[in-house]
């Protein structure tokens, strides 16, 4: 049985010109996942819980001024 990151490694990289939105579940966050996705050149979108804090601030406060199509890492 493949581990989740092994499964991701089997489908990445995708053929040139292919566009895919990668959504990541909150259960798959952590240093190992972030490093593997970075190595693979993946840019996931990860939903945060409303109770998540980023740098001591509520997560929503860090992202509330984003415009459509804008991203913050």
Order of alpha helices (4+ residues) and beta strands (2+ residues): alpha-beta-alpha-beta-beta-beta-alpha
